[in-house]
Amino acid sequence: MNNKKKLVIAEDHAIVRDGLRSIFESDRDLEVVGAAGDGMEAIRLINNTDPDVLLLDLNMPRMDGISVLREIKKQSRDIKVVVLTMHKDEEYILEAFSSGADGYCIKTSSGKEVLNAIKIVLTGKQYVSPEISDKVLEGYIEGKRSIKKELSWDNITRREREVLKLVGEGYQNKEISDYLCISVKTVEKHRANIMEKLDLHSASALTAYAIKKGLVSK
């Protein structure tokens, strides 16, 4: 009787995908039942193979990893998901876990660590790469900040949302002022108001938030 746990790999780079498959296929406890190069293909494979665990890259063509994660969790599938990504930013980590991830590994991790992460989540526990675990802990401790941001979002004016979108798209203050036909000083005021309302303190944080709210595509 085959007691191996079924695994699907979702990774858009073929050389990485093949390397991961080689690592997992040599493990006596796992069976690789499919490997997808984009998010839509990952969903199709999951529907066809009903795996126990999914190893998921966040940056996928056609359907990004977070969307894949939300879709399969929405279907109430009893499937564990380990995210494998280059992103170490707190925004990505917390978004992954809030969307239903069971584990989070950085792509600089060794094959042994990724394999260990998969086996840990299969026992019902969560896994976070050691190099980012402090960030996750900090994020959960500061959870009230996220609540504050969501409540404050309703207080962001239409003009401030326009400015936030343009900041998220990488435009500088002068470019924003030209585009919106307002002074640079007014743009600076809007940015300051946005940062105060949302408790954000850098352009990168504003960009991440703009992406999260759907103002800017990844």
Secondary structure, DSSP 8 states (H G I E B T S, - for coil): ----EEEEEE-S-HHHHHHHHHHHHTSTTEEEEEEESSHHHHHHHHHHH--SEEEE-SS-SSS-HHHHHHHHHHTT---EEEEEES---HHHHHHHHHTT-SEEEETTS-HHHHHHHHHHHHTT--EE-TTTHHHHHHHHHTHHHHHHHHHHHTT--HHHHHHHHHHHTT--HHHHHHHHT--HHHHHHHHHHHHHHHT--SHHHHHHHHHHTTSS--
